[in-house]
Amino acid sequence: MLEYVKMILLKVSFDKMIFEKELRKGMKILQAEERMKLKQWCYENFLDKHLMILERLFSRNPGLSF
């Protein structure tokens, strides 16, 4: 499932709103270990383009629900 989420994120990375929506959906379907791998991959691939989204979604904010 992790590879599927990565593929989707690559395809929608041109649009910030769609990227965030798909990242949220991906986080819901992945197990904890896969989410950690996804986090690392996202920072490696989208740091320059979607930093604010990544920070918001991967922060340890207890009020954030996926």
Secondary structure as the mmCIF struct_conf table of DSSP 4:
data_model
#
loop_
_struct_conf.conf_type_id
_struct_conf.id
_struct_conf.beg_label_comp_id
_struct_conf.beg_label_asym_id
_struct_conf.beg_label_seq_id
_struct_conf.end_label_comp_id
_struct_conf.end_label_asym_id
_struct_conf.end_label_seq_id
HELX_RH_AL_P HELX_RH_AL_P1 LEU A 2 VAL A 12
TURN_TY1_P TURN_TY1_P1 SER A 13 PHE A 14
HELX_RH_AL_P HELX_RH_AL_P2 LYS A 16 ILE A 29
BEND BEND1 LEU A 30 LEU A 30
HELX_RH_AL_P HELX_RH_AL_P3 ALA A 32 PHE A 58
BEND BEND2 SER A 59 SER A 59
TURN_TY1_P TURN_TY1_P2 PRO A 62 GLY A 63
#
